[in-house]
């Protein structure tokens, strides 16, 4: 009897554990179904719906409230076989890497060796760089790779007189680094894509396998995976230079939003039809019902700095509701200005010299982007002003982003300095704090432009934008 009781107890424990694990899948699927119903076939609306509840509590287990992101991370991984999705294999072109290292040399022996190596690779297990060396030396045993690869960008790695083996070692290292960079870039992009339990792995020979369970938007995936990675350096506007534009934008949006509301009321006197973004916000409020979690969506616009400083903003609402405040201040209801709550002159001067314009909840970023991209709003800003968001959320819940304004003063709206001027980059540690940092070396052209760029912006920040 004692053994039977132990078996029953163990069985009950196993059932409870299984139900606990499965419950996350059930909850996740519930909100996925709601997103599909809300979007009515529009993948962008579905994504915005899920983004809007990403950091909202949706599953109450009494001991803990789980956000939608946490629920997704705990659900069972069904994989491609059960859930469907996309399976993509990408290949880093080592040929293009070698050509780039040689500054697209037109040396006949070099070009012929590349073609011969591509043919040999079809029936060989050797890596492409080794096949390239064999082909190069077979065409002309006396030819020197250093004469081709001793470029300005590689001046610290390849010198005239270096043996072919030494040059090949450099090429292999650069090719491996290119593959690793591509792998890391793809992994970062996929993490931002919001796919549950993706699989990405290097297969060798420059190939990378990507599995995206549940993905139903091939065009977006192709754009995400095949886009060119960029590293750019931009001049920035300070908050002091931008604050007046933000005030003017906020005033203009008040009239724009009021007109749109009036048009909606006139078009439907029985029921005002919300815009997709407004409907998205309302839907985000509705899905929280029944979860025993207090709805704080209307307070979040006035509580951004509270998440940063733990100081309540309730005392500064002047007795008006959030809806009333939002009607008068459409932009500032979603974007908290960087100088909010700053009292001393010294602190104000410091804030006004920084490039940070304000703070916003992640779920409000699409609406702010929509506001700032309107033609009537664009006309209020300098032509060279462009808004970007910081990549890493901050705050206690990691749900707040910072708004930055960059200056598109380069030719054709391009950055004054881009990653093609970086000859080397590596991780290091600060000699005092021992915190990790990235060190970069620029070629001669990049160093000159960096000197001019920093000289023109003494005391100001330079924005580093990495795809």
LOVEX-662337 format. One record per residue (C-alpha): residue number from 1; residue in one letter; z, x, y. Coordinates in steps of 0.2 Angstrom, whole numbers, plus 2048, in hexadecimal, padded with zeros to 3 digits. Layout:
N
     k   r     Z     X     Y
   NUM   A     Z     X     Y
...
***
This chain:
467
     k   r     Z     X     Y
     1   X   800   800   800
     2   X   804   80E   80C
     3   X   7F3   816   809
     4   X   7EB   805   80C
     5   X   7F4   803   81C
     6   X   7EF   814   822
     7   X   7DD   811   81E
     8   X   7DD   800   827
     9   X   7E5   809   836
    10   X   7D8   817   836
    11   X   7CA   80A   834
    12   X   7D1   800   844
    13   X   7D2   810   84E
    14   X   7C0   815   849
    15   X   7BA   803   84E
    16   X   7C3   804   85F
    17   X   7BC   816   862
    18   X   7AA   80F   85E
    19   X   7AC   800   869
    20   X   7B2   80B   877
    21   X   7A3   817   875
    22   X   797   808   873
    23   X   79E   7FF   882
    24   X   797   80B   88F
    25   X   786   808   887
    26   X   788   7F5   889
    27   X   78E   7F6   89B
    28   X   780   802   89F
    29   X   773   7F7   897
    30   X   77A   7E8   8A1
    31   X   777   7F0   8B2
    32   X   766   7F7   8AC
    33   X   761   7E5   8A8
    34   X   768   7DF   8B9
    35   X   75E   7EC   8C1
    36   X   74E   7E7   8B8
    37   X   751   7D5   8BC
    38   X   754   7D9   8CF
    39   X   745   7E5   8D0
    40   X   738   7D8   8C9
    41   X   72D   7E6   8C2
    42   X   72F   7F2   8D1
    43   X   735   803   8CB
    44   X   73A   808   8DC
    45   X   745   7F9   8DF
    46   X   74D   7FC   8CE
    47   X   751   80E   8D2
    48   X   758   809   8E3
    49   X   763   7FC   8DA
    50   X   76A   808   8CE
    51   X   76D   815   8DC
    52   X   776   808   8E6
    53   X   783   806   8D8
    54   X   783   818   8D2
    55   X   795   81C   8D9
    56   X   79B   80A   8D9
    57   X   7A9   805   8CB
    58   X   7A0   7FA   8BF
    59   X   7AB   7FC   8AF
    60   X   7BE   7F9   8B0
    61   X   7C8   7FF   8A0
    62   X   7D8   7FC   8A9
    63   X   7DD   80E   8A8
    64   X   7CE   813   8B1
    65   X   7BF   80C   8BB
    66   X   7AF   814   8B6
    67   X   7A0   815   8C3
    68   X   78F   811   8BD
    69   X   78B   824   8BC
    70   X   79A   827   8B1
    71   X   795   818   8A6
    72   X   783   820   8A4
    73   X   78A   831   8A0
    74   X   795   829   892
    75   X   788   81E   88A
    76   X   780   822   879
    77   X   770   82D   87B
    78   X   763   823   872
    79   X   756   830   874
    80   X   743   82D   875
    81   X   742   825   863
    82   X   74D   816   868
    83   X   74C   815   87A
    84   X   73A   81B   87E
    85   X   736   825   88D
    86   X   72B   835   890
    87   X   729   845   887
    88   X   721   853   892
    89   X   71D   865   88E
    90   X   719   870   89D
    91   X   713   882   89C
    92   X   716   88F   8AA
    93   X   705   898   8AD
    94   X   709   8AA   8AA
    95   X   6F7   8AE   8AF
    96   X   6FA   8A7   8C1
    97   X   70B   8B1   8C2
    98   X   702   8C1   8BE
    99   X   6F4   8BD   8CA
   100   X   700   8BA   8D7
   101   X   70A   8CA   8D4
   102   X   6F9   8D3   8D6
   103   X   6F5   8CA   8E6
   104   X   6E6   8C2   8DD
   105   X   6DE   8D3   8DA
   106   X   6CB   8D2   8D7
   107   X   6CC   8E2   8CD
   108   X   6BF   8E0   8BF
   109   X   6CA   8E8   8B1
   110   X   6D9   8DD   8B6
   111   X   6CF   8CD   8B6
   112   X   6C6   8D1   8A6
   113   X   6D7   8D5   89E
   114   X   6DE   8C4   8A3
   115   X   6CF   8BB   89B
   116   X   6D0   8C5   88B
   117   X   6E3   8C2   88A
   118   X   6E1   8AF   88B
   119   X   6D4   8B0   87D
   120   X   6E0   8BB   872
   121   X   6EF   8AF   875
   122   X   6E6   8A1   86C
   123   X   6E9   8AB   85B
   124   X   6F8   8B6   85F
   125   X   70B   8B4   85F
   126   X   70D   8C1   86C
   127   X   712   8BD   87E
   128   X   704   8BC   88B
   129   X   70A   8CB   895
   130   X   709   8D7   885
   131   X   6F8   8D0   881
   132   X   6F3   8D3   893
   133   X   6F8   8E6   892
   134   X   6EF   8E8   882
   135   X   6DF   8E0   889
   136   X   6E0   8EB   899
   137   X   6E2   8FB   890
   138   X   6D5   8F7   883
   139   X   6C8   8F4   892
   140   X   6CD   904   89B
   141   X   6DA   910   893
   142   X   6DB   91A   8A3
   143   X   6DD   90B   8AE
   144   X   6EE   90A   8B7
   145   X   6F7   8F9   8B9
   146   X   701   901   8C7
   147   X   6F2   902   8D2
   148   X   6F0   8EF   8D1
   149   X   702   8EA   8D2
   150   X   709   8F6   8DF
   151   X   708   8E9   8EC
   152   X   713   8E6   8FC
   153   X   71D   8D9   8F3
   154   X   721   8E4   8E4
   155   X   723   8F4   8EE
   156   X   735   8F5   8E8
   157   X   730   8F3   8D5
   158   X   71F   8FA   8D3
   159   X   719   90B   8DA
   160   X   709   914   8D9
   161   X   70B   920   8C9
   162   X   716   914   8BF
   163   X   710   913   8AD
   164   X   708   904   8A6
   165   X   718   900   89B
   166   X   723   901   8AB
   167   X   717   8F5   8B4
   168   X   717   8E9   8A5
   169   X   72A   8E9   8A4
   170   X   72A   8E3   8B6
   171   X   71C   8D6   8B3
   172   X   726   8CF   8A4
   173   X   736   8CE   8AE
   174   X   72D   8C5   8BC
   175   X   725   8B9   8AF
   176   X   735   8B5   8A7
   177   X   73D   8B2   8B8
   178   X   72F   8A6   8BD
   179   X   732   89C   8AD
   180   X   745   89C   8B0
   181   X   742   896   8C2
   182   X   736   888   8BC
   183   X   743   883   8AF
   184   X   751   882   8BB
   185   X   746   879   8C8
   186   X   741   86C   8BB
   187   X   753   86A   8B5
   188   X   759   867   8C7
   189   X   74B   85A   8CB
   190   X   74F   851   8BB
   191   X   761   850   8BF
   192   X   75C   848   8D0
   193   X   750   83C   8C7
   194   X   75F   833   8BF
   195   X   75A   833   8AD
   196   X   768   830   8A0
   197   X   76A   83E   894
   198   X   759   848   897
   199   X   755   856   88C
   200   X   74C   866   893
   201   X   74A   876   88A
   202   X   740   886   88A
   203   X   734   887   87B
   204   X   72E   899   87E
   205   X   71D   89F   883
   206   X   720   898   894
   207   X   721   886   88E
   208   X   72F   87A   893
   209   X   733   869   88A
   210   X   739   85A   894
   211   X   73F   84A   88C
   212   X   743   83C   897
   213   X   74A   82D   88D
   214   X   748   81C   895
   215   X   73B   821   8A2
   216   X   72E   814   8A6
   217   X   725   81C   8B5
   218   X   719   829   8AF
   219   X   711   82C   8C1
   220   X   722   830   8C8
   221   X   727   83C   8BA
   222   X   716   845   8BC
   223   X   719   847   8CF
   224   X   72B   84D   8CC
   225   X   727   85A   8BF
   226   X   716   860   8C5
   227   X   71B   862   8D8
   228   X   71A   873   8DF
   229   X   72B   87B   8E2
   230   X   72F   880   8F4
   231   X   73B   88B   8FC
   232   X   73B   889   90F
   233   X   745   88F   91E
   234   X   746   883   92D
   235   X   74D   883   93F
   236   X   759   875   942
   237   X   75F   86A   950
   238   X   771   86A   954
   239   X   77B   85B   955
   240   X   77C   85D   968
   241   X   769   85E   969
   242   X   768   84E   95E
   243   X   776   842   963
   244   X   76D   83A   971
   245   X   75E   836   966
   246   X   76A   82E   959
   247   X   771   823   967
   248   X   760   81E   96C
   249   X   75B   81A   95A
   250   X   76A   810   957
   251   X   767   805   967
   252   X   755   803   962
   253   X   759   7FE   951
   254   X   765   7F0   958
   255   X   756   7E7   960
   256   X   74B   7EA   951
   257   X   757   7E4   944
   258   X   75B   7D5   94F
   259   X   748   7D0   950
   260   X   746   7D2   93E
   261   X   755   7C7   93A
   262   X   74E   7BA   946
   263   X   73D   7BA   93E
   264   X   745   7B8   92D
   265   X   74F   7A9   933
   266   X   740   7A1   93B
   267   X   735   7A3   92B
   268   X   743   79C   920
   269   X   74F   790   929
   270   X   757   78B   918
   271   X   75B   79D   912
   272   X   759   7AE   91A
   273   X   74F   7B9   90E
   274   X   756   7CA   90E
   275   X   74B   7DA   90F
   276   X   74A   7E4   8FE
   277   X   757   7F0   905
   278   X   763   7E3   90B
   279   X   761   7DA   8FA
   280   X   764   7EA   8F2
   281   X   775   7EC   8FB
   282   X   77A   7DA   8F8
   283   X   775   7DC   8E5
   284   X   780   7EB   8E5
   285   X   78F   7E1   8EB
   286   X   78B   7D3   8DE
   287   X   78B   7DE   8CF
   288   X   79D   7E4   8D3
   289   X   7A3   7D2   8D1
   290   X   7AD   7CF   8C1
   291   X   7B2   7E1   8BF
   292   X   7C3   7DF   8C7
   293   X   7BE   7EC   8D4
   294   X   7C0   7E9   8E6
   295   X   7AF   7E8   8F0
   296   X   7AF   7F5   8FD
   297   X   79D   7F6   901
   298   X   79F   7EF   913
   299   X   7AD   7FB   917
   300   X   7A4   80A   911
   301   X   799   80C   920
   302   X   7A9   80D   92B
   303   X   7B2   818   91E
   304   X   7A7   827   91C
   305   X   7B3   833   925
   306   X   7C1   82C   91C
   307   X   7BA   833   90C
   308   X   7B9   844   914
   309   X   7C9   845   91E
   310   X   7D4   837   916
   311   X   7D6   82F   927
   312   X   7D4   81D   927
   313   X   7C7   816   934
   314   X   7CE   805   934
   315   X   7D7   807   944
   316   X   7C6   80A   94D
   317   X   7BD   7FB   948
   318   X   7C2   7F2   958
   319   X   7C6   7E2   94F
   320   X   7B4   7DE   94A
   321   X   7AD   7DC   939
   322   X   7A1   7E8   931
   323   X   793   7DC   932
   324   X   796   7DA   945
   325   X   797   7ED   947
   326   X   787   7EF   93D
   327   X   77E   7E2   948
   328   X   782   7EC   957
   329   X   780   7FE   94F
   330   X   773   7FD   940
   331   X   772   810   93F
   332   X   784   814   942
   333   X   78A   807   936
   334   X   782   812   928
   335   X   783   823   930
   336   X   793   82A   937
   337   X   78F   836   945
   338   X   795   848   943
   339   X   7A1   847   952
   340   X   7AA   838   94C
   341   X   7BD   83A   94D
   342   X   7BB   84B   956
   343   X   7C8   84C   964
   344   X   7CA   85D   96B
   345   X   7BD   865   976
   346   X   7BD   875   96C
   347   X   7B9   86B   95C
   348   X   7AC   861   965
   349   X   7A3   870   96A
   350   X   7A3   877   958
   351   X   79C   867   951
   352   X   78E   866   95F
   353   X   788   877   95A
   354   X   786   873   948
   355   X   776   86B   940
   356   X   780   85D   937
   357   X   77C   84D   940
   358   X   786   841   935
   359   X   78C   83B   925
   360   X   786   82C   91A
   361   X   78A   825   909
   362   X   77D   829   8FC
   363   X   779   817   8F9
   364   X   775   814   90C
   365   X   769   823   90D
   366   X   75A   818   908
   367   X   75D   80C   916
   368   X   760   81A   923
   369   X   750   822   91D
   370   X   747   812   920
   371   X   74E   810   931
   372   X   749   822   936
   373   X   738   821   92F
   374   X   733   811   939
   375   X   725   815   946
   376   X   72E   80D   954
   377   X   73D   819   950
   378   X   732   828   94E
   379   X   72C   826   960
   380   X   73E   829   966
   381   X   73F   83A   95E
   382   X   737   84B   962
   383   X   727   84D   958
   384   X   72E   85C   94F
   385   X   73E   854   94A
   386   X   740   850   937
   387   X   74F   84A   92E
   388   X   755   851   91D
   389   X   765   84E   913
   390   X   770   85B   90B
   391   X   76E   85D   8F8
   392   X   780   85C   8F3
   393   X   78B   84D   8F6
   394   X   79C   850   8FD
   395   X   7AC   845   8FE
   396   X   7B9   840   8F2
   397   X   7AC   836   8E8
   398   X   79E   842   8EB
   399   X   794   833   8F3
   400   X   791   839   905
   401   X   782   843   90B
   402   X   780   84C   91C
   403   X   771   849   927
   404   X   768   859   92E
   405   X   759   859   93B
   406   X   74D   867   939
   407   X   73F   86D   945
   408   X   72E   86D   93E
   409   X   727   87A   94B
   410   X   71C   883   93F
   411   X   70A   882   93D
   412   X   704   871   936
   413   X   716   86C   935
   414   X   71A   879   928
   415   X   72A   884   927
   416   X   729   894   931
   417   X   72F   89E   922
   418   X   72C   899   90F
   419   X   731   89F   8FE
   420   X   721   8A9   8FC
   421   X   728   8B6   907
   422   X   737   8B9   8FC
   423   X   734   8C8   8F1
   424   X   745   8C7   8E7
   425   X   754   8BC   8E6
   426   X   764   8BE   8DB
   427   X   775   8B7   8DA
   428   X   784   8C2   8E0
   429   X   796   8C0   8E5
   430   X   79E   8C2   8F6
   431   X   7A7   8D2   8F7
   432   X   7B6   8CA   8FF
   433   X   7B8   8B8   8F8
   434   X   7AE   8BB   8E8
   435   X   7A6   8AB   8EA
   436   X   794   8AA   8E3
   437   X   785   8AD   8EF
   438   X   773   8AF   8EF
   439   X   76B   8BF   8F6
   440   X   758   8BF   8FB
   441   X   74C   8CD   8FF
   442   X   73D   8C9   909
   443   X   72C   8D2   90A
   444   X   727   8DB   91B
   445   X   71F   8CB   922
   446   X   72E   8C0   91D
   447   X   73A   8CC   925
   448   X   731   8CC   935
   449   X   730   8B9   936
   450   X   742   8B8   931
   451   X   747   8C4   93F
   452   X   73D   8B9   94C
   453   X   744   8A9   945
   454   X   756   8AE   946
   455   X   753   8B6   956
   456   X   74D   8A6   95E
   457   X   75C   89C   957
   458   X   76B   8A7   95A
   459   X   77B   89D   957
   460   X   771   88F   94E
   461   X   76F   88B   93B
   462   X   75F   88E   931
   463   X   75D   880   924
   464   X   758   886   912
   465   X   74E   879   909
   466   X   74C   87B   8F7
   467   X   742   86F   8EC
***
